[in-house]
Amino acid sequence: MQLEADSKICSKAKYNVLSIKGKNVSVLNKWPELKKFPEFKVDYGNLKDTHLNTESILRYCLLFYQKNDLRNYIPSFQQRKTQMAIWAGFELDKQTGTFSDRLEQVLMGNNKDVNKLIARVKQLTDDVLYQQFITYESVRYRVMLNLEDGSEKNSKQALEVFETVSKGIRDIGEEMLKEDVHTPIKDALYHSVVLATLPRPETIAKAKKDGTLDEIIDEKPYEVDYPGLKVGKTRKLR
């Protein structure tokens, strides 16, 4: 038996799709500020590997990948995905009781275009964790560069920091994606963090050649007390 849609279930969400009233009101009508993000402007109905209703795709990603209380009603992870997909506007086949193969691929995290949208949703709605994710990646990248070019004098210390920050990145990814952490969605999220964190490769190469790398990436970022990262002798996550 399907659960009736109730806006209270998603009351903690920044973009509460269940609060949209009227059949002709779309996600982008309700929140026009989302139009500035390319993932929200994709016509998912015309993508080769998707061919699914764009409005339903937007609604599903906003429903499932924001804070909600659906777990209190439906403990099963997969059943929660199914319920959110139905609320987003997708229908189960009347004979088989299943979704189309294309939608199933989306639900399993196997659609790279939708995964980019999911990463964008997490960026917009889990902003504190996302910024922490970016900070950790920036730290890890600079340590890696120092180790690679031999400029890091205390390699043991640097390796300790690298391992601690790497664990922090894994922990944040798990916190943001919960049960979805082992799907390609995690890769899409991480890729979005890298793009938001690091300069373009050609910029880094030129800066290294000119000796100006420290102007675009902190020279010793791990000597600063970042949120969630305790630097010092232990260098363990708080």
Secondary structure, 3 states (H helix, E strand, C coil): CCCCCCHHHHCCCCCCHHHCCCCCCCHHHHCHHHHHCHHHCCCHHHCCCCCCCHHHHHHHHHHHCCCCCHHHCCCCHHHHHHHHHHHHCCCCCCCCCCCCHHHHHHHCCCCHHHHHHHHHHHHHHCHHHHHHHHHHHHHHHHHHHHHHHCCCCCHHHHHHHHHHHHHHHHHHHHHHHHHHHHCHHHHHHHHHHHHHHCCCHHHHHHHHHHCCHHHHCCCCHHHCCCCCECCCCCCCEC
